[in-house]
Amino acid sequence: MTLPADISQLKKALEFIRTIAERAGCPHEIEQSIEIASEEIFVNIASYAYPKTEAGEVRIGCKVERNVKNSKFLVVFTDRGKQYNPLEHPDPDITVPIDERPIGGLGLLMVKRMMDTVQYKHSNGWNHLIIIKSW
């Protein structure tokens, strides 16, 4: 699915992911984790990947992999926005009192903790952020 990189498209993005997760037989609690992580990623792309004067887009792909041990649900977010590897940045120190913490980073920390795997690669001008959850 390709959507404008605009927060107004979040509902469509989540409906797309939810539909595929349901068809794959993804357990409800796993589906919810995937949706929360996907919302964070989509909003970040819509908010920060492109200059405010440039209309960008986000491609979302979903894939299910099964073997005898488990099933995996993968969501791939692809955009041509500025190159940014969120995994290169340190996690925020959540032991610091909230009023003393710098703004930012908590959403990605949440994604990393909720998903089994988070990967990033940049290739030929494209950012690819992949999240994977198993059951």
DSSP file (Angstrom, degrees, kcal/mol; ACC not computed):
  #  RESIDUE AA STRUCTURE BP1 BP2  ACC     N-H-->O    O-->H-N    N-H-->O    O-->H-N    TCO  KAPPA ALPHA  PHI   PSI    X-CA   Y-CA   Z-CA
    1    1 A M              0   0    0      0, 0.0    59,-3.2     0, 0.0     2,-0.5   0.000 360.0 360.0 360.0 136.1    0.0    0.0    0.0
    2    2 A T  E     +A   59   0A   0     57,-0.2    57,-0.2    55,-0.0    55,-0.0  -0.976 360.0 170.6-118.0 129.1    1.3    3.5   -0.8
    3    3 A L  E     -A   58   0A   0     55,-2.7    55,-3.0    -2,-0.5     2,-0.1  -0.923  41.5 -92.4-131.6 154.8   -0.1    6.5    1.0
    4    4 A P  E     -A   57   0A   0      0, 0.0     2,-2.4     0, 0.0    53,-0.3  -0.429  45.3-111.9 -59.7 143.8    0.7   10.1    1.3
    5    5 A A  S    S+     0   0    0     51,-2.6     2,-0.4    40,-0.1    51,-0.3  -0.495  78.0 123.6 -79.2  73.6    3.1   10.7    4.2
    6    6 A D  S >  S-     0   0    0     -2,-2.4     3,-2.6     1,-0.1     4,-0.2  -0.999  70.4-129.7-140.5 135.3    0.4   12.6    6.1
    7    7 A I  G >  S+     0   0    0     -2,-0.4     3,-2.0     1,-0.3     4,-0.3   0.782 105.8  71.1 -57.6 -27.3   -1.0   11.9    9.5
    8    8 A S  G 3  S+     0   0    0      1,-0.3    -1,-0.3     2,-0.1     3,-0.3   0.687  94.3  56.8 -62.9 -15.5   -4.5   12.1    8.0
    9    9 A Q  G <> S+     0   0    0     -3,-2.6     4,-2.2    -5,-0.2    -1,-0.3   0.400  76.3  99.0 -94.5   1.0   -3.7    8.7    6.4
   10   10 A L  H <> S+     0   0    0     -3,-2.0     4,-2.7     1,-0.2     5,-0.3   0.899  78.6  54.2 -57.4 -44.5   -2.9    6.9    9.6
   11   11 A K  H  > S+     0   0    0     -4,-0.3     4,-2.4    -3,-0.3    -1,-0.2   0.913 109.3  48.0 -58.9 -43.5   -6.3    5.3    9.9
   12   12 A K  H  > S+     0   0    0     -4,-0.2     4,-2.2     2,-0.2    -1,-0.2   0.910 111.4  51.0 -62.9 -42.1   -5.9    3.8    6.4
   13   13 A A  H  X S+     0   0    0     -4,-2.2     4,-2.2     1,-0.2    -2,-0.2   0.934 112.6  44.9 -61.5 -46.6   -2.5    2.5    7.2
   14   14 A L  H  X S+     0   0    0     -4,-2.7     4,-2.9     1,-0.2    -1,-0.2   0.868 111.0  53.4 -68.7 -36.4   -3.6    0.8   10.4
   15   15 A E  H  X S+     0   0    0     -4,-2.4     4,-2.5    -5,-0.3    -1,-0.2   0.907 109.1  50.2 -62.9 -40.7   -6.7   -0.7    8.7
   16   16 A F  H  X S+     0   0    0     -4,-2.2     4,-1.8     2,-0.2    -2,-0.2   0.947 114.1  43.3 -60.8 -50.0   -4.4   -2.2    6.0
   17   17 A I  H  X S+     0   0    0     -4,-2.2     4,-2.5     1,-0.2    -2,-0.2   0.916 114.1  51.0 -63.3 -44.6   -2.0   -3.7    8.6
   18   18 A R  H  X S+     0   0    0     -4,-2.9     4,-2.8     1,-0.2     5,-0.2   0.911 107.6  53.0 -60.5 -44.1   -4.9   -4.9   10.8
   19   19 A T  H  X S+     0   0    0     -4,-2.5     4,-2.3     1,-0.2    -1,-0.2   0.916 112.0  44.4 -59.7 -44.9   -6.6   -6.6    7.9
   20   20 A I  H  X S+     0   0    0     -4,-1.8     4,-1.7     2,-0.2    -1,-0.2   0.903 112.9  51.4 -68.4 -40.0   -3.5   -8.6    6.9
   21   21 A A  H  <>S+     0   0    0     -4,-2.5     5,-2.5     2,-0.2     4,-0.3   0.911 111.1  48.1 -62.7 -41.6   -2.8   -9.5   10.5
   22   22 A E  H ><5S+     0   0    0     -4,-2.8     3,-1.5     1,-0.2    -2,-0.2   0.924 110.4  50.7 -65.2 -43.6   -6.3  -10.8   11.0
   23   23 A R  H 3<5S+     0   0    0     -4,-2.3    -1,-0.2     1,-0.3    -2,-0.2   0.822 107.3  55.7 -62.3 -30.2   -6.2  -12.8    7.8
   24   24 A A  T 3<5S-     0   0    0     -4,-1.7    -1,-0.3    -5,-0.2    -2,-0.2   0.520 116.5-114.9 -80.5  -4.9   -2.9  -14.3    9.0
   25   25 A G  T < 5 +     0   0    0     -3,-1.5    -3,-0.2    -4,-0.3    -2,-0.1   0.770  50.7 175.1  76.9  24.9   -4.5  -15.5   12.2
   26   26 A C      < -     0   0    0     -5,-2.5    -1,-0.2    -6,-0.2     5,-0.1  -0.473  37.1-108.6 -66.2 128.7   -2.4  -13.2   14.3
   27   27 A P     >  -     0   0    0      0, 0.0     4,-2.7     0, 0.0     3,-0.5  -0.262  28.3-114.9 -57.9 146.9   -3.4  -13.4   18.0
   28   28 A H  H  > S+     0   0    0      1,-0.2     4,-2.5     2,-0.2     5,-0.2   0.871 113.7  50.2 -54.6 -45.3   -5.2  -10.2   19.1
   29   29 A E  H  > S+     0   0    0      2,-0.2     4,-1.7     1,-0.2    -1,-0.2   0.858 112.8  47.4 -66.6 -33.2   -2.6   -9.1   21.6
   30   30 A I  H  > S+     0   0    0     -3,-0.5     4,-2.4     2,-0.2    -2,-0.2   0.915 110.8  52.2 -69.7 -44.1    0.2   -9.5   19.0
   31   31 A E  H  X S+     0   0    0     -4,-2.7     4,-2.5     1,-0.2    -2,-0.2   0.904 108.1  51.6 -57.8 -43.1   -1.9   -7.6   16.5
   32   32 A Q  H  X S+     0   0    0     -4,-2.5     4,-2.5     2,-0.2    -1,-0.2   0.908 109.0  49.9 -62.6 -42.1   -2.4   -4.8   19.0
   33   33 A S  H  X S+     0   0    0     -4,-1.7     4,-2.4     2,-0.2     5,-0.2   0.914 111.2  49.4 -62.0 -42.8    1.4   -4.5   19.6
   34   34 A I  H  X S+     0   0    0     -4,-2.4     4,-2.7     1,-0.2    -2,-0.2   0.908 111.3  49.7 -63.0 -42.4    2.0   -4.4   15.8
   35   35 A E  H  X S+     0   0    0     -4,-2.5     4,-2.6     2,-0.2    -2,-0.2   0.917 110.7  48.6 -64.1 -43.7   -0.6   -1.7   15.4
   36   36 A I  H  X S+     0   0    0     -4,-2.5     4,-1.9     2,-0.2    -2,-0.2   0.936 114.9  45.0 -62.6 -45.9    0.8    0.5   18.2
   37   37 A A  H  X S+     0   0    0     -4,-2.4     4,-2.2     1,-0.2    -2,-0.2   0.907 113.3  50.9 -63.7 -41.6    4.4    0.1   16.8
   38   38 A S  H  X S+     0   0    0     -4,-2.7     4,-2.9    -5,-0.2     5,-0.2   0.884 107.2  53.6 -64.9 -39.0    3.1    0.8   13.3
   39   39 A E  H  X S+     0   0    0     -4,-2.6     4,-2.6     2,-0.2     5,-0.2   0.938 109.0  49.0 -60.3 -46.2    1.3    4.0   14.4
   40   40 A E  H  X S+     0   0    0     -4,-1.9     4,-2.1     1,-0.2    -2,-0.2   0.929 114.2  45.1 -59.5 -46.7    4.4    5.3   16.0
   41   41 A I  H  X S+     0   0    0     -4,-2.2     4,-2.4     2,-0.2    -2,-0.2   0.933 113.5  48.7 -65.8 -46.5    6.5    4.7   12.9
   42   42 A F  H  X S+     0   0    0     -4,-2.9     4,-2.9     1,-0.2     5,-0.2   0.930 112.0  48.9 -60.6 -45.9    3.9    6.0   10.5
   43   43 A V  H  X S+     0   0    0     -4,-2.6     4,-2.2    -5,-0.2    -1,-0.2   0.897 110.6  51.4 -62.4 -40.0    3.5    9.2   12.5
   44   44 A N  H  X>S+     0   0    0     -4,-2.1     4,-2.5    -5,-0.2     5,-0.5   0.923 112.1  45.7 -63.4 -43.3    7.2    9.7   12.7
   45   45 A I  I  X>S+     0   0    0     -4,-2.4     4,-1.8     1,-0.2     5,-0.6   0.949 114.7  47.8 -63.0 -47.8    7.6    9.4    8.9
   46   46 A A  I  <5S+     0   0    0     -4,-2.9    -1,-0.2     1,-0.2    -2,-0.2   0.838 119.7  39.7 -61.6 -33.2    4.6   11.7    8.3
   47   47 A S  I  <5S+     0   0    0     -4,-2.2    -1,-0.2    -5,-0.2    -2,-0.2   0.801 132.5  13.0 -87.7 -30.5    6.0   14.2   10.7
   48   48 A Y  I  <5S+     0   0    0     -4,-2.5    -3,-0.2    -5,-0.2    34,-0.2   0.622 101.8  78.1-127.3 -17.1    9.8   14.2   10.1
   49   49 A A  I  <<S+     0   0    0     -4,-1.8    33,-2.8    -5,-0.5    -3,-0.1   0.858  96.7  39.3 -72.0 -34.1   10.8   12.4    6.9
   50   50 A Y  S   <S-     0   0    0     -5,-0.6    31,-0.1    31,-0.2     6,-0.1  -0.848  90.6-101.3-117.8 149.2    9.9   15.1    4.4
   51   51 A P    >   -     0   0    0      0, 0.0     3,-2.1     0, 0.0     5,-0.1  -0.346  39.4-112.7 -60.4 150.5   10.3   18.9    4.5
   52   52 A K  T 3  S+     0   0    0      1,-0.3    -2,-0.0     3,-0.1    -4,-0.0   0.770 117.8  54.2 -58.3 -25.5    7.0   20.6    5.2
   53   53 A T  T 3  S+     0   0    0      2,-0.0     2,-0.5     1,-0.0    -1,-0.3   0.484  98.4  76.4 -87.8  -3.1    6.9   22.0    1.7
   54   54 A E  S <  S-     0   0    0     -3,-2.1     2,-0.6     0, 0.0    -4,-0.1  -0.924  72.7-140.2-115.6 128.9    7.3   18.6    0.0
   55   55 A A        +     0   0    0     -2,-0.5     2,-0.2   -51,-0.0   -49,-0.1  -0.759  32.4 176.2 -84.6 121.7    4.6   16.0   -0.3
   56   56 A G        -     0   0    0     -2,-0.6   -51,-2.6   -51,-0.3     2,-0.3  -0.580  16.9-137.2-115.2-179.1    6.0   12.6    0.3
   57   57 A E  E     -A    4   0A   0    -53,-0.3    23,-0.5    -2,-0.2     2,-0.4  -0.944   1.1-143.7-139.4 162.4    4.7    9.1    0.5
   58   58 A V  E     -AB   3  79A   0    -55,-3.0   -55,-2.7    -2,-0.3     2,-0.5  -0.992   9.5-153.3-126.1 130.4    5.0    6.0    2.6
   59   59 A R  E     -AB   2  78A   0     19,-3.1    19,-2.7    -2,-0.4     2,-0.5  -0.890  12.0-165.1-101.6 135.7    4.9    2.4    1.2
   60   60 A I  E     + B   0  77A   0    -59,-3.2     2,-0.4    -2,-0.5    17,-0.2  -0.982   8.0 179.6-124.8 125.3    3.7   -0.2    3.7
   61   61 A G  E     - B   0  76A   0     15,-2.4    15,-3.1    -2,-0.5     2,-0.4  -0.967   7.5-163.1-124.3 142.6    4.2   -3.9    3.0
   62   62 A C  E     + B   0  75A   0     -2,-0.4     2,-0.3    13,-0.2    13,-0.2  -0.946   9.3 177.5-124.7 146.0    3.2   -6.8    5.3
   63   63 A K  E     - B   0  74A   0     11,-2.2    11,-3.2    -2,-0.4     2,-0.5  -0.998  17.1-150.0-147.9 143.4    4.4  -10.4    5.1
   64   64 A V  E     - B   0  73A   0     -2,-0.3     2,-0.4     9,-0.2     9,-0.2  -0.964  11.7-169.5-115.1 131.1    3.7  -13.5    7.2
   65   65 A E  E     - B   0  72A   0      7,-2.5     7,-3.0    -2,-0.5     2,-0.4  -0.978   7.9-172.8-119.2 132.6    6.4  -16.1    7.5
   66   66 A R  E     + B   0  71A   0     -2,-0.4     2,-0.3     5,-0.2     5,-0.2  -0.954  12.1 160.4-126.2 144.1    5.6  -19.5    9.1
   67   67 A N        -     0   0    0      3,-2.3    -2,-0.0    -2,-0.4     0, 0.0  -0.832  57.7 -83.8-142.4-174.0    7.6  -22.5   10.1
   68   68 A V  S    S+     0   0    0     -2,-0.3     3,-0.1     1,-0.2    -2,-0.0   0.752 124.8  44.3 -68.7 -22.2    7.1  -25.4   12.4
   69   69 A K  S    S-     0   0    0      1,-0.2     2,-0.3     0, 0.0    -1,-0.2   0.868 122.6 -27.1 -89.8 -40.8    8.1  -23.5   15.5
   70   70 A N        -     0   0    0      2,-0.0    -3,-2.3    64,-0.0     2,-0.4  -0.933  52.3-108.5-160.5 179.2    6.3  -20.1   15.0
   71   71 A S  E     -B   66   0A   0     -2,-0.3    64,-2.3    -5,-0.2     2,-0.4  -0.934  25.4-156.6-120.7 148.7    4.8  -17.5   12.8
   72   72 A K  E     -BC  65 134A   0     -7,-3.0    -7,-2.5    -2,-0.4     2,-0.5  -0.982   4.2-156.0-127.5 138.3    6.3  -14.0   12.2
   73   73 A F  E     -BC  64 133A   0     60,-2.8    60,-2.1    -2,-0.4     2,-0.4  -0.969  15.2-167.7-113.5 123.0    4.5  -10.9   11.0
   74   74 A L  E     -BC  63 132A   0    -11,-3.2   -11,-2.2    -2,-0.5     2,-0.4  -0.906   8.9-169.7-112.6 137.0    6.7   -8.4    9.3
   75   75 A V  E     -BC  62 131A   0     56,-2.4    56,-2.5    -2,-0.4     2,-0.5  -0.997   7.4-163.4-123.6 127.8    5.7   -4.8    8.4
   76   76 A V  E     -BC  61 130A   0    -15,-3.1   -15,-2.4    -2,-0.4     2,-0.5  -0.952   2.0-164.6-114.4 123.5    8.0   -2.8    6.1
   77   77 A F  E     -BC  60 129A   0     52,-2.9    52,-2.8    -2,-0.5     2,-0.4  -0.935  12.5-175.8-105.8 124.9    7.8    1.0    6.0
   78   78 A T  E     +BC  59 128A   0    -19,-2.7   -19,-3.1    -2,-0.5     2,-0.3  -0.978   9.8 157.5-126.6 133.3    9.5    2.5    3.0
   79   79 A D  E     -BC  58 127A   0     48,-1.8    48,-3.3    -2,-0.4   -21,-0.1  -0.971  42.0-136.5-148.2 162.9    9.9    6.2    2.2
   80   80 A R        +     0   0    0    -23,-0.5     3,-0.1    -2,-0.3   -22,-0.1   0.052  66.0 121.7-106.6  22.0   12.2    8.5    0.2
   81   81 A G  S    S-     0   0    0      1,-0.2   -31,-0.2   -24,-0.2   -32,-0.1   0.035  78.4 -47.8 -70.5-173.1   12.4   11.1    2.9
   82   82 A K  S    S-     0   0    0    -33,-2.8     2,-0.2   -34,-0.2    -1,-0.2  -0.280  71.6 -96.8 -60.3 144.9   15.7   12.2    4.5
   83   83 A Q        +     0   0    0     -3,-0.1     2,-0.3     2,-0.0    -1,-0.1  -0.456  57.4 160.7 -66.1 127.0   18.0    9.3    5.4
   84   84 A Y        -     0   0    0     -2,-0.2     3,-0.1    -3,-0.1    -3,-0.1  -0.881  27.6-163.7-154.7 115.9   17.5    8.6    9.1
   85   85 A N    >   -     0   0    0     -2,-0.3     3,-1.6     1,-0.1     4,-0.3  -0.861   4.9-170.2-100.4 101.7   18.4    5.4   10.9
   86   86 A P  G >  S+     0   0    0      0, 0.0     3,-0.8     0, 0.0    -1,-0.1   0.700  81.4  66.9 -66.6 -16.9   16.6    5.6   14.2
   87   87 A L  G 3  S+     0   0    0      1,-0.2     4,-0.1    -3,-0.1    -2,-0.0   0.618  88.3  66.5 -79.8 -11.3   18.5    2.6   15.5
   88   88 A E  G <  S+     0   0    0     -3,-1.6    -1,-0.2     2,-0.1    -3,-0.0   0.596  86.9  84.3 -81.7 -10.6   21.8    4.6   15.6
   89   89 A H  S <  S-     0   0    0     -3,-0.8    16,-0.0    -4,-0.3     0, 0.0  -0.738  87.1-110.3 -96.9 140.0   20.5    6.8   18.3
   90   90 A P        -     0   0    0      0, 0.0    -1,-0.1     0, 0.0     3,-0.1  -0.302  35.4-103.8 -67.4 150.5   20.8    5.8   22.0
   91   91 A D        -     0   0    0      1,-0.1    15,-0.1    -4,-0.1    14,-0.1  -0.419  44.3 -99.7 -66.8 146.8   17.6    5.0   23.9
   92   92 A P        -     0   0    0      0, 0.0     2,-1.1     0, 0.0    -1,-0.1  -0.372  34.7-110.4 -66.8 149.7   16.5    7.7   26.3
   93   93 A D    >   -     0   0    0      1,-0.2     3,-1.2    -3,-0.1     0, 0.0  -0.712  32.8-174.1 -82.5 102.3   17.4    7.2   29.9
   94   94 A I  T 3  S+     0   0    0     -2,-1.1    -1,-0.2     1,-0.2     4,-0.1   0.456  75.5  72.7 -81.8   1.6   14.0    6.5   31.4
   95   95 A T  T 3  S+     0   0    0      2,-0.1    -1,-0.2     3,-0.0     3,-0.1   0.637  78.6  91.5 -85.2 -14.4   15.5    6.5   34.9
   96   96 A V  S <  S-     0   0    0     -3,-1.2     5,-0.1     1,-0.1     4,-0.0  -0.597  97.8 -94.3 -77.1 138.6   15.9   10.3   34.7
   97   97 A P    >>  -     0   0    0      0, 0.0     3,-2.3     0, 0.0     4,-0.6  -0.232  36.0-117.8 -53.4 142.6   12.8   12.2   36.1
   98   98 A I  G >4 S+     0   0    0      1,-0.3     3,-0.9     2,-0.2    -2,-0.1   0.820 112.3  56.3 -57.0 -36.2   10.5   13.0   33.3
   99   99 A D  G 34 S+     0   0    0      1,-0.2    -1,-0.3     3,-0.0    -3,-0.0   0.569 109.2  48.6 -75.4  -5.6   10.8   16.8   33.7
  100  100 A E  G <4 S+     0   0    0     -3,-2.3    -1,-0.2     2,-0.1    -2,-0.2   0.458  91.0  99.7-107.4  -5.1   14.6   16.5   33.2
  101  101 A R  S << S-     0   0    0     -3,-0.9     2,-0.1    -4,-0.6     3,-0.1  -0.558  76.6-114.9 -83.3 144.4   14.5   14.3   30.1
  102  102 A P        -     0   0    0      0, 0.0     2,-0.2     0, 0.0    -1,-0.1  -0.449  41.5 -98.3 -69.5 153.6   15.0   15.7   26.6
  103  103 A I  S    S+     0   0    0     -2,-0.1     2,-0.0     2,-0.1     0, 0.0  -0.486  82.6  36.1 -73.1 141.1   12.0   15.4   24.3
  104  104 A G  S    S+     0   0    0     -2,-0.2     0, 0.0    -3,-0.1     0, 0.0  -0.042  70.4  73.6 105.9 156.4   11.9   12.5   21.9
  105  105 A G     >  +     0   0    0    -14,-0.1     4,-1.9   -13,-0.0     5,-0.1   0.113  67.6 100.0  95.5 -20.3   13.0    8.9   21.6
  106  106 A L  H  > S+     0   0    0      1,-0.2     4,-2.3     2,-0.2     5,-0.2   0.880  79.9  54.9 -69.0 -35.7   10.3    7.3   23.8
  107  107 A G  H  > S+     0   0    0      1,-0.2     4,-2.2     2,-0.2    -1,-0.2   0.931 110.3  44.4 -62.4 -45.9    8.2    6.2   20.9
  108  108 A L  H  > S+     0   0    0      2,-0.2     4,-2.8     1,-0.2    -1,-0.2   0.877 110.7  55.0 -67.8 -36.2   11.0    4.3   19.2
  109  109 A L  H  X S+     0   0    0     -4,-1.9     4,-2.0     2,-0.2    -1,-0.2   0.921 108.4  49.6 -59.1 -42.8   12.0    2.8   22.6
  110  110 A M  H  X S+     0   0    0     -4,-2.3     4,-2.2     2,-0.2    -2,-0.2   0.920 110.3  50.2 -61.2 -44.6    8.5    1.5   22.9
  111  111 A V  H  X S+     0   0    0     -4,-2.2     4,-2.3     1,-0.2    -2,-0.2   0.939 110.5  49.4 -59.2 -47.5    8.6    0.1   19.3
  112  112 A K  H  < S+     0   0    0     -4,-2.8    -1,-0.2     1,-0.2    -2,-0.2   0.850 113.8  45.8 -62.9 -34.6   11.9   -1.7   20.1
  113  113 A R  H  < S+     0   0    0     -4,-2.0    -1,-0.2    -5,-0.2    -2,-0.2   0.820 115.0  46.2 -78.2 -30.4   10.5   -3.2   23.3
  114  114 A M  H  < S+     0   0    0     -4,-2.2     2,-0.2    -5,-0.2    -2,-0.2   0.813 107.1  63.4 -81.8 -31.2    7.2   -4.3   21.8
  115  115 A M  S  < S-     0   0    0     -4,-2.3    18,-0.2    -5,-0.2     3,-0.1  -0.584  73.7-138.3 -94.5 156.1    8.7   -5.9   18.6
  116  116 A D  S    S+     0   0    0     16,-2.1     2,-0.4     1,-0.3    17,-0.2   0.846  90.7  14.7 -76.9 -35.5   11.0   -8.9   18.5
  117  117 A T  E     -D  132   0A   0     15,-1.7    15,-2.4     2,-0.0     2,-0.4  -1.000  58.0-174.1-143.3 138.8   13.1   -7.3   15.8
  118  118 A V  E     +D  131   0A   0     -2,-0.4     2,-0.3    13,-0.2    13,-0.2  -0.991  17.7 177.7-131.1 125.0   13.5   -3.7   14.4
  119  119 A Q  E     -D  130   0A   0     11,-2.7    11,-2.7    -2,-0.4     2,-0.4  -0.923  11.1-166.9-128.6 152.0   15.8   -3.3   11.4
  120  120 A Y  E     +D  129   0A   0     -2,-0.3     2,-0.3     9,-0.2     9,-0.2  -0.998  10.7 166.4-136.1 142.1   16.7   -0.3    9.2
  121  121 A K  E     -D  128   0A   0      7,-1.9     7,-2.5    -2,-0.4     2,-0.5  -0.985  22.0-147.6-148.0 154.3   18.5   -0.1    5.9
  122  122 A H  E     +D  127   0A   0     -2,-0.3     2,-0.4     5,-0.2     5,-0.2  -0.988  24.5 169.3-121.7 128.7   19.0    2.6    3.3
  123  123 A S  E >   -D  126   0A   0      3,-2.4     3,-1.9    -2,-0.5    -2,-0.0  -0.966  62.0 -19.4-147.2 124.1   19.2    1.6   -0.3
  124  124 A N  T 3  S-     0   0    0     -2,-0.4     3,-0.1     1,-0.3    -1,-0.1   0.852 128.9 -44.9  50.3  43.1   19.1    3.7   -3.5
  125  125 A G  T 3  S+     0   0    0      1,-0.2     2,-0.4     0, 0.0    -1,-0.3   0.496 115.2 116.2  84.2   3.7   17.5    6.7   -1.8
  126  126 A W  E <   - D   0 123A   0     -3,-1.9    -3,-2.4   -46,-0.1     2,-0.4  -0.885  54.9-146.5-110.1 136.8   14.9    4.6    0.1
  127  127 A N  E     -CD  79 122A   0    -48,-3.3   -48,-1.8    -2,-0.4     2,-0.5  -0.846  16.0-167.9 -92.6 135.0   14.6    4.2    3.8
  128  128 A H  E     -CD  78 121A   0     -7,-2.5    -7,-1.9    -2,-0.4     2,-0.5  -0.971   7.1-177.8-127.7 115.0   13.3    0.8    4.9
  129  129 A L  E     -CD  77 120A   0    -52,-2.8   -52,-2.9    -2,-0.5     2,-0.5  -0.967  10.2-168.9-114.3 122.6   12.2    0.3    8.5
  130  130 A I  E     -CD  76 119A   0    -11,-2.7   -11,-2.7    -2,-0.5     2,-0.4  -0.925   7.6-170.3-117.4 130.3   11.2   -3.3    9.3
  131  131 A I  E     -CD  75 118A   0    -56,-2.5   -56,-2.4    -2,-0.5     2,-0.4  -0.953   6.3-167.8-118.1 143.4    9.4   -4.5   12.4
  132  132 A I  E     -CD  74 117A   0    -15,-2.4   -16,-2.1    -2,-0.4   -15,-1.7  -0.994   8.0-178.9-134.8 132.9    8.9   -8.2   13.2
  133  133 A K  E     -C   73   0A   0    -60,-2.1   -60,-2.8    -2,-0.4     2,-0.3  -0.999  11.9-158.6-132.0 131.8    6.7   -9.8   15.8
  134  134 A S  E      C   72   0A   0     -2,-0.4   -62,-0.2   -62,-0.2    -2,-0.0  -0.701 360.0 360.0-107.6 158.1    6.5  -13.6   16.3
  135  135 A W              0   0    0    -64,-2.3   -63,-0.2    -2,-0.3    -1,-0.1   0.253 360.0 360.0-149.2 360.0    3.9  -15.8   17.9
